Amino acid sequence: MQFRCAVLDDFQNVASACADWSTLSDRVEVVSFAEHFATEDELAAALADFDFVVTLRERVAFPESLLNRLPRLKLLIASGMRNSVIDYAAAKAGGVTVCGTQSSSTPPVELTWALLLGLARGIVQENNALRDGGPWQSTVGADLHSRTLGLLGLGKIGSRVAQVGLAFGMEVTAWSRHLTKERADEVGVELASSKEELLASSDFVSVHLALSDRTRGLLGAAELALLKPTAYLINTSRSAIVDQEALLAALHEGRIAGAGVDVFDVEPLPGNHPMRTAPRLLATPHLGYVSRANYARYYGQALEDIQAYLDGDPVRVLG
């Protein structure tokens, strides 16, 4: 019997080149989709004839209602080892095995600094002016050395962002609900006494927290109002941690110097979404995990997950 495998959201059409899918060719037909299916009806129709599905991160939700419409589905693979938009109980009830892959923290660390540096030195604005015959020098860059970098979260990604900040000669502080002085000392940063103190004292604030009931809406209008008018906010974590309406208001009213954002409430971002035209915003289309090495890891291990399932011994099982 030949199985069929769907690879979702292969926007760059690179999934086939990131792993040697030919090793499965005698048993599995692999079909990648470059277009995003935005509704459950579209997904149900597109995936009706597939036994396996590979999905990237948490972009596509698999609730019970969708899983019930995919009776042929046997194996669901999500990149990463944590996924909040898959109904594991419903998958188990329907006989669907859910597996994950490893993921590197390096790409989001690097993108965080790309956004921060791009904002601080007005890279996009100056590049556009240079290419379009605009003014020669129109911005004055914000310095990093001796300035304060405030990190919301000091886990695997936050701690590596901290190391780069220290290398730039920045004063680095961090806060999260359960962050200890011992952990801060281990990384070589200061422990902020509170979230409010960190926001008020930082020149750059970067978010590196997992999304949970406790972190959802952690930065609302009141918190954003604590930021200096010269401060920059970076979010490469989860959009729901920052109140999007409050952030848009702060950007439009010039109450902060700017924001660098890689994550959004709806992805892909609709063409008329206000984030596409907000001032003082440097935005990227959720590129935090998108790198050659990470894609090779995702798709290579997705292939391993399929082979292990076919051999009757699934690996990296989630839920």
N, C-alpha and C positions, 0 to 999 in steps of 0.2 A: 504493500500500500504506500502511495506517495502522499505525503502531507504537504500542506501549503502554509507558508509563513509570511505574514505582513509586517513590514518595517515602516512604522509611522513617522511622519514629519522629517523625512530625509530631504530637508530644504536644499542642501548643497549637492544632492545626488552623489554622495561619497560613501554611503554604507557599503556598497558592493566592493569598494576599493580598500576599505579599512579592515577587512577580514577575508580569509580564504573560504568563502561560502561554497566553493566547488567540492569541498570535502563532504558536503551534505547532498550534492546534486542527485545522487541515485535514490535518495529517500525524501528530500524536501525541495519543493519549488519555492524560491524566495522572491517576493514582489515588494519593491519599495515604493512609497507614496511621497512625492515631493510636495503635494498640496496638503493643507491642514483641514481636517474635518471638524467644523466648529460646533456641530449639533449632534445630539445623541442619535437622531434619525439618520444623519449622514454616516456616522460611525457604524451603526448597526447594518446599514445597507452595504457599506464598503467591506466590512469584516465578516459578513455572513458565511462566506465560503472558505474561511481560514481556520486552521487548527492551532496555529501558533501566532502570537503577536509580540513584536518588540516595540516598546514605547520609550521615549526619552524623558527622563526625570519625571516631573509631576505635571507636565503640560496637559496630558489627556487623562480625564477622570474615568475610572471604571467602577461606577456605582452598581448596586444590585440591579437596578432597572436596565442598565445596558448589558450586564453579564447574562441576565435572563433572556436577552434577545440574541445571544450568541451560543446556541446549543452545541455547535461544532467545536468551540474553543476548548483546548486542552491545556495549553501552556501560555502564560502571560509573563513576559520578561520586561522588567523596568531597569533602566540604568541607575546605578546607585544601590545602596543597601537599605534605604529608607524611603517610603512612599506613603504620603498621607491621603492620596486621592484614589486608592484602590480599596474596595470593600473586600477585605480578606475573608470574612465570614461567608459572604455570598459566593466568593470564588470557591472556597472549600466545599460549600453546600452543592455547588454546581460541578464539582469534580475538576476544577481548574487549578493546576499547580502554578504558583507565583514564585518567580526567581528574580534575583538581582545580579548586579555586577559591582565590582569595585569602582571607586571614583577617586581621582586625585584632587587634593586641595590646592595644588599649584596654580591651575588656570584662574580660579576666582581671585586668588591673591594678586596675581599679575594684572588682572583686569581692574581690580580695585585701584591699583596704583596708576594704571593708564588713565582712568577717569579722574582721579585726584590731580595728577600732573596736568592733564589736559585742561581741567578747570583752572588750576592755579596759574598757568601760563597762557591762557587764552588761545590754545593751539588751534582749535577749529576756526575761531574768528580770524586769527591772523593768517592762517593758511588760505581761507576763502578770500580775504582781502588781497593777498599776494597774487593769487591765481586770477582774480577778477579785475585787477587794476585798481584796487581800492587803496586806502591810505597806507603809507609806509609807517608801521607802528601806530596802533590805535589803543593798545591796552598797556597797563602796567602790571606786571606779574606779582602774584602773592608769594612771599618767601616761605620756605619750609623750615630752614635751619632756625633753631631756637623757638619755633612756634609750637603750639600744643596740639597734638593729635589725640582725640578722645575716641576710644574704642568701646562700643557697646557689644560686649562678648569677647572672651579671650580663650576661645577653644582652639581647635586645630588651625582654622583659617585666621582668626583674629590674632593669635600669637605670632604667626608668620608675617602678617601685616605690621605688627608691632616691631618686629626685627628690622624691617625695611625702614620704618619711621625712625628708629634709633640710628640706623646707618646714615640717614639724612641729617642727623643732629637735632631731631625733634624731641620735645618733651612729650612722653607718651603716658597717658593715663587710661584706665579701663574701669568698666563697671558692668556688672550683671547681678541679678538677685542673689546668686549663691557664690559669687566670686570671693575668694579669700585672699588675705594679704600674702599668705604663703605662695599661692599660685602666681600672684602679681610679681612677687619678688623673684620667683623662679624664672619668669620671662624677662625681668629687668625693667618693669614699668611700675608706675604709681597706681595704687588703688584709690579711685575716687570715693569720696565719702557718701555720695548719692548720685543717682541719675541726673538730678537737677544741677548738682555742682559740676558734673562733667560737661553737661550741655552749655552751661553759662561760661565756663572757663576755656573751652576748646576753640581753636581756630579752624580745625577740620574734625568732623565727626563721621565715623564709619561704622556701619551696622553689620554685625557678624553674629547674629542670634538665630537659633532655630525657631520656626513659627510654632506657637502653642497658644493655648487659651490665655496664658500669662503675658505673652509678648505681642499678641494681636492688638494693634492700635496703641502700642507702647509710646509712640511719638505722635501725639495729637497737636491740636492748635496751641494748647497751653505749653507743651514741651518745646515746640518749635519757636515759640515766642521768647524762650530763654536764650536762644542762640544769638551770638553777636551779629550785627548787620554785615560784618565782614567775614562771617563764617561760611564754610561749605559743608554740605551734607552728602555723604556717599552711601548708597544702598545697593549692594550686590547680593543681598541675602534673600529676603522675601518681601514683596510689596506691602502685604497686609500689616507688617510691623509699623509702617509709617502711614498715617492717615493721608490718603491721596488728595482729598479735597483741601485739607489744611496745607499740604505741601504746595499745591498749585496756587493757593491764595498767597502764601509766603513768597513764592517766586514772582507772581504778577505784581505784588505790592512792593517788591524789592526789600523785604524784611530780612533776607539772607543774601549773601553774595552769589550763591549758586548751588546747584545740586547735580550730582552724577548718579544716574539711575540705570540699572540693568534689568530690573524686575518690575512687572506690572500686574494689575488685578486681572486683566484679560490678555491672553497671549495666543496668537499674534495680536498686536495692538491694532484695533480698527483704524481705518484711514482717517476718520474724523475725530479721533480721540484727542482730548485737550492736551495730553502729554506730548503729542507730536508738534505742537506749536507753542509750548510754554517758554517764556523768556528765561534766561539764566540757567537753562537746563542742558546738560550734556547727557544724552541718552543712547543706549545701545540695546539691540534686540535680544536680550538674555544670552549674552555671549560668555557668561562666567565659566561655564563648563566646556565651551566649544574650543577645542584645540586638537591638533593632530594626534598627540599622544593619548589624550583622554578618549577620543573617538575610537582609536585602535583598541583601547582597553574595553570600552563599552561593547563594541561590536564583536571583538574577539572573544570576550567572555560570554556574550549572548550566544554565539555559536557553540561555545563549550556547554552552556546551559541546555541548548537543544540536543546536543550529542548525548549528554548525560541523561536527559529525559528519555531519549530513544533507547538508551541502554538500560533503562529501568532503575536508575540510581540518581535522581535529581540532586543538583548541587546549588548552594547559595539560595536555599528556599527561604522565602519571606512569609511573614504572617504567622 
